[in-house]
Amino acid sequence: MQIITDLHIHSKYSRAVSPKMNLEEMAIWASKKGIDLIATADWAHPIWFREICSSLKEVESGIFTLKKRPKEQKHDVKFLLSFEISSIYAQGDKTNRRVHNLIFSPSLSTCEKIIKKLTSLGVNLISDGRPITGISSKNLIEIVLEIDEKAMLIPAHIWTPWFSMFGSNSGFDSISECFGDYKKYIYGIETGLSSDPIMNWQIKELENRSILSFSDAHSGPKIGREATVFVSKEPKFNYSYNDIERAIKQDKKGHLEIGYTIEFFPEEGKYHLSGHRNCNIKYDVFDVKEKGKICPVCKKPLTIGVKNRVSDLSNKILKKTDLLFKKNKVGVTFVSDKNKKRRPFVSIIPLQEILIEVNNNSKAKGLKEYERLTNFFGTEFDILLKMPYEEIENIGGIKLKKAIEKMRERSVYIDAGYDGVFGIVKVFDEKHEKKEKKQLGLF
């Protein structure tokens, strides 16, 4: 049994989010993608919380479905209560700590208690689906656990320079520094789009914590660009919030465990490398060490990217010889450490991006083909990760088959992102097709 989850998304009540992002839209897109369990998002927002209460029904403890299923929804989609909160505060030698955290709730009643407590502390919950508070991360987890010990706090996109636990401009150098004595209650972290598990495996404090990946989607098409897959040896059963919680806590007596994660190629993330976009300066790790952290054009500080930050905090550097690359029966490459102590992962390019490229960079043709394929032949994850190549060729043509083959083999071309600029990942590159293939850099 597999449960594909995306437990970090946003509703229409968050800033810079599509106005279409209601519960029905989330369920429809989750169904297209092949996601089984998705976040409700933004449950601390009073208006959105009323919509959650009126539109969802609890089917298992802490797990919900829509009362009225949209006709466009192809398969069952369940919801878990999860939202993101932004803490901006002073601690230690920095006056402007900015850390984003996810809070998972086991019940609507626990949500109500947390909402009431945050309101009493002066948090303006109506202003944004991802509210801003002056409460420190340490005090926040203390508040949450005092209300319900089954609730969980997960540090969000932990490497983002501006808004994360390990952020180069606003974060901390350790979980201990951020959460103090409450570090023992941090059972997992979210990688974010600009890092992958390999990068996180190099951090000592993360050795025994779960590595989670979610999309942080602001629109339907972005749902599932990263995901976490829970698995069970048992046949299909009606899982609860407690099953997800115990899997993240790595409870060996639980019914589920994390099987693998589905990842962006991290270079596509908009903070992977260091640089200054206004001056078109982009530095890799060695460039920063050699040339420094000041922009040579405008003399202002560079935005230090995730790759540099990981390098600064790593207790070890993983080489390719430390990793295991193993293909399954349909050619998907799973990456793990050679000792198999960590959960493996696969890397994808979203199907819409592949189809646009396959259709000569025509967005209209690519989106039309996406609807045809996902409406009649399978979910996005079915096509990207499960279908045999022969079947892909039959439904989408030889060029689509070749594109997905290159993705599954991790043989892609890339221009890495930096300082807020998304990277570009392509399966075909005419300028380099005749040259030797370049395997995507993993480090």
C-alpha positions in Angstrom: 0.0 0.0 0.0 1.3 3.5 -0.9 -0.1 6.9 0.2 1.2 9.8 -1.8 1.0 13.0 0.2 1.5 16.7 -0.2 1.0 18.3 3.2 2.2 21.9 2.5 0.0 24.0 0.2 -1.9 27.3 0.4 -5.5 28.4 0.0 -6.9 31.5 -1.8 -6.6 33.3 1.6 -2.8 33.4 1.4 -0.9 36.1 -0.3 0.2 35.5 -3.9 -2.0 32.5 -4.2 -4.4 31.7 -7.1 -8.0 32.8 -6.2 -9.1 29.4 -7.5 -7.5 27.6 -4.6 -10.5 26.3 -2.7 -11.0 22.8 -1.4 -12.6 21.6 -4.6 -9.7 22.9 -6.8 -7.2 21.2 -4.4 -9.0 17.9 -4.7 -9.3 18.1 -8.5 -5.6 18.8 -9.0 -4.6 16.2 -6.3 -6.6 13.7 -8.3 -4.9 14.7 -11.6 -1.5 14.3 -10.0 -2.2 11.0 -8.2 -2.0 12.4 -4.7 -4.0 10.5 -2.0 -3.6 12.9 1.0 -3.3 16.6 0.8 -3.1 19.5 3.3 -6.2 21.6 4.0 -3.8 24.5 4.1 -4.3 27.7 6.1 -6.7 26.3 8.8 -5.8 29.1 11.2 -7.5 31.7 8.9 -11.0 32.2 10.4 -13.0 32.3 7.1 -11.1 29.4 5.6 -11.6 27.4 8.8 -15.3 27.8 8.5 -15.1 26.6 4.9 -13.1 23.5 6.1 -15.7 22.8 8.8 -18.7 23.2 6.4 -17.2 21.4 3.3 -15.3 18.5 4.8 -16.4 15.4 6.7 -14.1 13.3 9.0 -13.8 9.7 7.7 -11.1 8.6 10.1 -9.6 10.3 13.1 -7.9 13.5 11.7 -8.5 12.5 8.1 -11.2 14.2 6.0 -12.9 14.2 2.6 -15.1 16.6 0.7 -18.8 16.2 1.6 -19.6 16.8 -2.1 -17.1 15.3 -4.5 -16.5 17.4 -7.7 -17.3 15.5 -10.9 -13.8 16.4 -12.2 -12.2 14.5 -9.3 -11.1 11.1 -10.7 -10.2 9.2 -7.5 -10.5 9.6 -3.7 -8.6 12.5 -2.2 -8.3 12.9 1.6 -7.3 16.0 3.6 -5.1 16.5 6.7 -5.1 19.6 8.8 -1.9 21.5 8.1 -0.9 25.2 7.8 2.2 27.3 7.7 3.0 30.2 10.1 5.7 32.8 9.8 7.6 33.8 12.9 9.6 37.1 12.8 11.5 37.8 16.0 14.8 38.7 17.7 17.0 36.0 19.2 20.7 35.9 20.0 22.8 38.2 17.8 20.1 38.7 15.2 17.2 41.0 15.5 15.3 39.8 12.4 14.9 36.0 12.6 12.4 34.8 10.0 11.4 31.2 10.3 8.4 29.4 8.7 6.9 26.3 10.3 4.2 23.9 9.5 1.7 22.8 12.1 -0.2 19.5 11.7 -3.3 19.2 13.8 -5.0 15.9 14.8 -8.5 17.4 15.0 -10.8 20.4 14.4 -11.1 20.9 18.1 -7.3 21.2 18.5 -7.3 23.7 15.6 -9.9 25.8 17.4 -7.8 25.8 20.6 -4.7 26.8 18.7 -6.6 29.6 16.9 -8.0 30.9 20.2 -4.5 30.9 21.8 -2.8 32.7 18.9 -5.6 35.2 18.8 -5.2 35.9 22.5 -1.5 36.5 21.9 -2.3 39.2 19.3 -1.7 37.2 16.1 -3.8 38.7 13.3 -5.1 35.5 11.7 -7.5 37.2 9.3 -4.7 39.1 7.5 -3.2 36.2 5.7 -3.6 32.4 5.4 0.1 32.2 6.4 -0.1 34.5 9.4 2.9 36.5 10.7 3.7 36.4 14.4 6.4 37.6 16.8 6.3 34.3 18.6 9.6 32.5 18.4 9.8 29.0 17.0 10.7 27.7 20.4 7.7 29.3 22.1 5.4 28.3 19.2 6.1 24.6 19.6 5.7 24.9 23.3 2.3 26.5 22.9 1.2 23.9 20.3 2.3 20.9 22.4 0.7 22.2 25.6 -2.6 22.3 23.7 -2.2 18.8 22.1 0.8 16.6 22.3 -0.4 14.8 19.1 0.0 18.0 17.1 3.3 18.3 15.2 5.6 21.2 14.2 7.7 20.7 11.1 10.2 23.4 10.1 9.3 24.4 6.5 11.6 24.6 3.5 14.5 24.7 5.9 17.2 26.2 3.6 15.4 29.1 2.0 17.7 32.2 2.6 15.0 34.6 3.8 12.4 32.5 5.6 13.6 29.3 7.2 15.3 27.6 10.1 18.7 27.3 8.3 18.2 30.3 6.1 21.5 32.1 5.3 20.0 35.6 6.0 17.5 35.0 8.8 17.9 31.6 10.3 20.0 29.6 12.7 23.0 27.3 12.5 21.4 24.4 14.3 18.0 23.0 15.4 19.3 23.3 19.0 19.8 27.0 18.6 16.4 27.5 17.1 14.3 25.3 19.4 16.4 24.8 22.5 15.1 22.1 24.8 12.2 21.5 22.4 14.5 20.2 19.7 13.6 16.6 20.7 10.1 17.3 19.4 11.3 18.1 15.9 10.8 14.7 14.3 11.1 15.8 10.7 12.0 18.7 8.4 10.8 19.8 4.9 13.6 20.0 2.3 12.2 22.8 0.2 12.5 23.0 -3.6 16.2 24.1 -3.6 17.6 21.1 -1.8 17.2 17.4 -2.1 17.7 14.6 0.5 21.4 14.1 -0.4 22.1 17.6 0.7 20.2 17.1 3.9 21.9 13.7 4.6 25.1 15.7 5.1 23.8 17.5 8.2 24.5 15.8 11.6 21.3 17.0 13.3 19.2 15.5 10.5 20.6 12.0 10.7 17.8 10.6 12.8 15.0 12.9 11.6 12.5 12.3 8.8 13.2 14.0 5.5 9.9 15.3 4.1 9.1 16.9 0.8 6.0 18.9 -0.1 5.1 21.3 -2.9 4.3 24.6 -1.1 1.9 25.1 -4.0 0.2 28.4 -4.6 -1.9 27.1 -7.5 -3.4 23.8 -8.6 -0.8 22.9 -11.2 2.0 23.3 -8.7 0.5 20.7 -6.3 2.7 17.6 -6.1 5.8 19.1 -7.6 7.3 17.5 -4.5 5.7 14.8 -2.3 6.3 12.2 0.4 5.1 8.6 -0.1 4.1 6.6 3.0 4.0 2.8 2.6 2.7 -0.2 4.5 3.2 -3.9 4.1 -0.4 -4.4 5.1 -3.1 -4.5 2.4 -5.2 -1.3 1.9 -6.6 0.0 5.2 -8.3 3.2 6.5 -5.4 5.2 7.9 -5.7 8.0 10.4 -3.8 11.1 11.5 -2.1 8.9 14.1 -0.7 6.7 11.4 0.9 9.6 9.5 2.2 11.1 12.8 3.8 7.8 13.9 5.5 7.3 10.5 7.1 10.8 10.7 8.2 10.0 14.3 9.7 6.7 12.9 7.7 4.6 15.3 8.5 1.0 14.4 5.1 -0.1 15.8 3.2 2.1 13.5 1.2 0.8 10.4 3.0 3.2 8.0 6.5 4.3 7.3 8.1 6.8 4.9 8.8 4.8 1.7 10.5 7.5 -0.4 10.1 11.2 -1.5 9.4 12.7 -4.9 11.7 15.6 -5.5 12.3 18.6 -7.7 15.8 18.5 -9.3 17.1 21.0 -6.6 18.9 23.1 -9.2 15.5 24.1 -10.5 14.8 25.8 -7.1 15.1 29.6 -7.1 17.6 29.7 -4.3 19.9 26.8 -5.2 23.1 28.8 -6.0 24.3 32.1 -4.6 24.2 35.4 -6.5 22.6 38.7 -7.3 20.0 38.7 -10.0 19.9 42.5 -10.5 23.6 42.3 -11.6 23.4 38.9 -13.3 25.9 37.4 -10.9 25.6 33.7 -10.1 28.1 31.8 -8.0 28.6 28.2 -7.1 30.2 27.1 -3.8 33.7 27.4 -5.0 33.1 30.8 -6.6 31.9 32.2 -3.2 34.9 30.8 -1.4 37.2 32.2 -4.0 35.6 35.6 -4.7 33.7 36.3 -1.5 30.1 37.2 -0.7 30.0 40.7 -2.1 28.6 41.4 -5.6 31.5 42.5 -7.8 29.1 44.8 -9.7 27.1 46.8 -7.1 29.2 45.9 -4.0 26.1 44.8 -2.1 25.9 41.4 -0.3 25.0 38.4 -2.4 22.1 36.2 -1.6 23.8 33.1 -0.3 22.1 30.1 -1.8 21.2 26.7 -0.4 24.1 24.8 -1.8 26.6 27.2 -0.1 24.6 27.0 3.2 24.6 23.2 3.2 28.3 23.2 2.6 28.8 25.6 5.5 26.8 23.4 7.9 27.7 20.0 6.7 29.6 17.6 8.9 30.5 15.4 6.0 30.5 15.6 2.2 28.8 12.8 0.3 30.5 11.7 -2.8 28.9 9.8 -5.7 30.6 6.6 -4.4 28.7 7.1 -1.1 25.3 6.8 -2.9 23.3 4.0 -4.5 21.5 4.5 -7.8 19.0 1.7 -8.5 16.5 1.4 -11.3 13.2 -0.3 -10.8 11.4 -2.4 -13.4 10.1 0.6 -15.4 13.5 2.4 -15.3 12.9 4.9 -12.5 16.2 5.7 -10.7 15.9 5.6 -6.9 18.7 7.3 -5.0 19.7 6.3 -1.5 22.8 6.1 0.6 24.9 2.9 0.2 24.2 1.8 3.7 20.5 2.2 3.1 20.0 4.0 6.4 18.0 6.8 4.8 14.8 6.7 2.8 15.4 6.9 -1.0 14.1 9.5 -3.4 13.2 10.0 -7.1 13.6 13.2 -9.0 10.9 14.4 -11.5 10.2 17.2 -13.9 6.5 18.1 -13.7 4.6 16.6 -16.6 3.2 19.9 -17.8 6.8 21.2 -18.2 7.8 18.0 -20.2 4.8 18.3 -22.4 5.4 21.9 -23.2 9.0 21.1 -24.2 7.9 18.0 -26.2 5.4 20.2 -28.1 8.0 22.7 -29.3 7.6 25.0 -26.3 4.0 25.6 -27.1 2.3 26.1 -23.7 -1.2 25.8 -25.2 -0.4 22.5 -26.9 1.3 21.2 -23.8 -1.5 22.0 -21.5 -4.1 20.5 -23.9 -2.1 17.3 -24.1 -1.8 17.3 -20.3 -5.6 17.3 -19.9 -5.9 14.6 -22.5 -3.4 12.3 -20.9 -4.6 12.8 -17.3 -8.3 12.6 -18.1 -8.1 9.4 -20.1 -4.9 7.4 -19.4 -3.7 7.9 -15.8 -2.5 10.4 -13.2 0.6 12.5 -13.6 2.6 10.3 -11.2 1.4 7.2 -13.1 2.8 8.6 -16.3 6.0 9.9 -14.8 6.9 7.1 -12.5 4.8 3.9 -13.1 3.9 3.4 -16.8 6.2 1.2 -18.9 7.9 3.0 -21.8 5.9 1.1 -24.4 2.6 2.3 -22.9 3.9 5.9 -22.7 4.8 5.8 -26.4 1.4 4.4 -27.3 -0.5 7.2 -25.5 1.8 10.1 -26.0 4.3 9.4 -28.8 7.9 8.5 -29.1 9.2 12.0 -28.1 7.3 11.9 -24.8 8.6 8.4 -24.2 12.2 9.6 -24.7 11.7 12.6 -22.5 10.4 10.6 -19.6 13.2 8.0 -20.1 15.8 10.8 -19.8 14.0 12.1 -16.6 13.9 8.7 -15.1 17.6 8.2 -15.8 18.4 11.6 -14.3 20.0 12.6 -17.6 18.8 16.2 -17.9 20.2 19.6 -18.9 20.0 22.4 -16.3 20.7 26.1 -15.7 20.5 26.4 -11.9 18.4 29.0 -10.1 19.7 31.7 -7.8 18.5 34.8 -5.8 14.8 34.3 -6.5 15.2 33.1 -10.1 13.9 29.6 -10.8 16.4 27.3 -12.5 15.6 25.7 -15.9 15.6 21.9 -16.3 15.2 20.5 -19.7 15.2 17.0 -21.1 16.2 18.1 -24.6 18.9 20.7 -25.4 19.7 21.3 -29.0 22.9 23.1 -28.2 24.3 20.1 -26.4 22.6 17.1 -28.0 25.7 16.2 -30.0 28.0 16.6 -27.0 28.5 14.1 -24.3 25.5 13.8 -21.9 25.9 15.7 -18.7 24.6 13.9 -15.6 22.8 16.3 -13.3 25.2 17.5 -10.5 24.0 16.0 -7.2 26.1 18.0 -4.8 
